[in-house]
Structures are given as structure tokens and as C-alpha cells.
Amino acid sequence: MVRSTYHRDCRVLSSFTMKFTAQMRPNRIQTFFFSMCLLALCAVPGAFAQNRAIDFKEGMPFSNGYVAGNTLYVAGQQGPDSNGKLAGLDISEQTKNTIAAIEKIVKKAGFQMSDITSVTVYITDLNDVPKMNDVYKKLMPNPKPARATVQVAGLIGGAKIEISAIAVKQ
């Protein structure tokens, strides 16, 4: 039963193919193939999307972000005050400023905060996690991205927190 159905389907497909190609004149065939090639070429730019650095400064060892296809990788960001200083800032203020720094890069890259799918939080004192979470929950859009929180011995400049993120444009 299965075998006869298979052979019948093949004959129908073969019959359709022969009728389809027999009805096409040479200029129609050329137009058909030209259309198929054009369609294929239109799909190519998406496959070879330009990669670009965000906020790269010559002489620096990293970029603040990097777009690869439809994905943005945000380098670890810290939360200095408006003068670029971390001294005296508590974990709540540093968290607020860190998320603001991430948002700036995300928007500059043409993404939205809701595109963030993964976050890694580096924190020097696990006792600061509850205060950090209070700020984080208010500033990060729902649904919250996947997250890892890691205690580190120290961060550059004496920061209490650093956050890196990955965003995927839908």
C-alpha cells in the first residue's frame, strides 16, 4: 500500500514537472531562472550582515560593544558618576549607572533593552546582591534576561559592580 502510494505520487509529480516545463517557452524559462537568481541574491545580505564595533577608540584594547549579525555583545560596564569617578558611590548608585551605561551602548547599536537575552553580573561583595537586585529589577525590562552573578576579588578602578550583556534583535 505504501509503495503504490509512493509510486503514484512520483508519477503525479513527474507529470506536473513535465507539463510545467513543456508549457514554458525559452524566454519564460530565462525569466524564471533570472527571478530565482534575483531572489537568492536578495537573501544574501542578511546572511552576510556587517559586523561592527560600538564605541571603539584607537589604542584601547576593547570595544564597548560589538554587533555580529543580529547579536550585540556588550563589554563589561561599570557605573561611574557623571564625572567618571566611582569613589563614594554605593552599590545602588553604581548599579543604576552601570545599567544606564549598558542602555547607552544598546541604543547606539540600534537595539532595545528588551533585546537583552543574557547578563553576567560581576560583584565584589555578595552582601551587596540584595541592594543590586532592587535596582536591577526596576531598571531591566520584563521578561528579565538570563543572568549569572559572580563574586570577584576586585574590579578595575575599585568598582563594586560590572555587568556585561548579550542582546539579540528579533
Beta strands, then each sheet from edge to edge (+ up, - down):
strand 1: 52-54
strand 2: 65-68
strand 3: 71-77
strand 4: 116-123
strand 5: 146-151
strand 6: 161-168
sheet 1: 1+ 2- 3+ 6- 4+ 5+
end
